[in-house]
C-alpha cells in the first residue's frame, strides 16, 4: 500500500513557519559566538544548506539507481530534478561559505583547504551533468547515461563530507565531534530548526519543479498527438 504524500501547500506553509521561527531563534535565542561574534550567525544557514545539497545529490543518485534497476521512466525526471536542486543549494553553500570566511577570517577562498576544493569539485561535477544530459537526444539512451553519471558523482559526497569532518583548520572548524555538538543548547536548537526549515524549503522546491516539468512533458506529448 502506497503512502499518500502530504499536501504541497501544507508543507510550504510549515516551511514558511519554520523559517520564521529559525530566524527568530538565530538572532534572539542563540547567543553570539565568543570568538566570531555576530558573523557566526551565518553558520545556522550555511551548514544546513550544505547538508541539503548533499541530500539532493544523494536523492538524485538514488532515483538514478531506481531507473537503472526498474527502467521506470518517472525516475529519470525525478533524478534530474533532484540534481538540479542540489546544484542550486551547492551554489548557495559556496556563496554563504565565502561570506562567512571573509567576515570571520578575512579571506573569501583558499585553495590550500582540501575540503573547500572537494566541495567545489562535487559542485562542478554535477554542473557538468547538465552539459552531458542536454548533449544527447531525449530517449532511453540519455536516461541511462545520465543515470550512470549521477551514480558516479555520489561517490564524491562522503569524500567531501568527511574531508570537512577530518579537517582542523580555521576555515572549517569542527563543530560536531564524537562528544556531541560543541555549542550551547540554544545554539543547537536554533541549528536544528534552521536545518528542518531549509530541508522543507528544498522539498517544496523539488516537488514544485517536478510538477511543472511533468505538466510540460504531458503538454508536449499532447501537442505531438494532436499534430497532423
N, C-alpha and C positions, 0 to 999 in steps of 0.2 A: 504494500500500500504506500503510495507516494505521500509525502508531507507537503501540505499547501504552503506556498511562500507567503510571508507577511505582506500586507498591502504596502506598495511603494510609498504612498502618501503618508501612511503611519510611520514608516521608517524614516522618511525625510523629516517629519515633524520631530521625532525622537532625536535625530541627529542634530537638528537646529537647537533643541532644548539643551542637549548635552554640550554643544559647542558654547552656548551662552554660559552654562554652569562652569565649564572648564576655564573660560576667560576670567570669570569672577574668582575662581579658586586660584588661578595663576597669579593674579595681581592683588588679591585681598586676603587670601588664606595662606598660601605658601610663602614662607619668609624669604628674604633675599639671601643669596649665597654669600658666605663670609668673604670669599676671595674675589669672585667675579662681580658681585653686586647685581644691579638690575639687568645687565646684559645676559645673565644666566637664565633669565625667564624664557628665552627662545628655546632652551633645552626641551621644554614641555611641548613644543611644536615640532622641532627638528627631529627628535628621536622617534616619536610616533609616526611622522611622515615617512622616515626611512624604513621603519618596520612594515608600514603599509605597502611601500614599494616592493619590499621583499615578498610580501604576501601576494600581491598582484602578479608578480613574475612567477611565483610558485603555482598560483592558480592557473595561469596560462600554460605552464608546463603540464599540469595535471590534466587539463582539458585536451592538450595535445596528445598525451598518452592515451586518453579515452578514445580519441579519434583513431589512433593507430590500432587500437585493440578491437574496436567495435565498428569502425568505418561509418560512424554516425555523423552525418553532415552538420548537425547542430553544434558539434564540439569545435569545428573549425572557427566559426564566428565567435563562439564563447572564448576560445583561446586568444584569438586576435584582439577582442575587446579587453580582456584582462591584461594582456601585454601592453596595449595602448594606455590603459590606466596606470600600469606600472611605470611607463616612461614619463607620464605626467608627474607622478609622485617622486620619481627619481630625479627629475629636473628640480622639483621643489626642494628635495633633500640637498642637492648641491648648492642651490641658492641660499637656503637658510643656514647651511653649514658654513658657507663663505661669510655670510653676515655675522654669524656668531664668532667665527675665528677672528675677523677683523676687529669686532667690538671688544673682544676679551683679550686677544693675544697679538693684535697689530698686524696680522697677515691675512690675506684673502685665501691664499693657497700655498701649499708647499709640496713639491714633487718628492721630497725625501720621506714623506709619510706614506707607507705602503697601503694602509687602509683607505686613504683618500684615493689613491691611484687605482686600487682594486675596485672600489665602488664606481669610479669613472669608467673603467673597463667594462664592468657589468652593464652600466647605463648605455654605453656606446654599442655594446654587443646587441642589446635589444633594440636600439635605434636602427641598426643595420637590418634587423628583422623585417622592417617595413620596406626597405630597399629591395631585399630579396623577394618578398611576397609580391610586390607590385611590378616586378620584372618578369613575372610568369603569368601566362594566360589563366584566367579563372577556370577551376575544374579540379578533379580529384588529384591531379599531379601537383598543383600548387598547394592543396590542402596537406598532402603527405610531406612535401618538402618543408613547408612552414612548420609543421608539427615536429619534424625531426630537429630542425634548427632550434625551436623553442625548448626542446628537451635537452639539447646540448648546453644551452645557456643556464639551465637550472643548477648545473654543477658549480657555477660561479657564485651562487648565493651563499652556501655555507662557507666558502673560502673568504668572501667579503665580510660576512658576519663575524667569523671567528678571528679574522685579522684585527677587527676593532676590539674584540674581547681580549685578545692577547697583547694588544698594543699597550705601551706605557709611556706615552708622550704627552706634551702639553696640548696638542690639538684634539686628541680623543681620550680624555681622562676616563678611567674605568669607573662607572657608577654602580653597576650591578656585579657583585662578586659572589663567591660561594657562601660568604657570611650574610648575604642578603643585600638589599639596596642601601647604598651609602648616602642616605638622605633622611631627613626627618619624616615623621608620619604624615604631616601636612603636605610636604613636597611629593611624597609617593602617592598620596590620594589625588593630588592635582594631576600628576603624570598619568595615572590610570584613567581618570575621567577624560583627559585630553586624548589619550590613546583610543578609548572607546568612541569618542566623538569623531575623530578623524577616520577611524575604521568604518564607521557607519556612513560618513560622507562618501568614502570610496565605494562602498556597497551601493549607495544610491546612484552615484555617477555610473557605476558599472551597469546596473540594471536599466538606467535611463538610456545610455548609449546602445546597449544591446537591443532594447525595444525599438529604438529608432532605426538601427541597422536592419533588423528583421522586417520592419514595416517597409523600408526602402527596397529590400530584396523581394518582398511579396509584390510590391507595385511594379517592379521591373519585370517580374515573371508574368504579371497580369497584362502589361503592355505588350510583351512578346507574344502572349497567347492570343491577343486581340488584333495583332498586326496582320494585315492582309498578306 
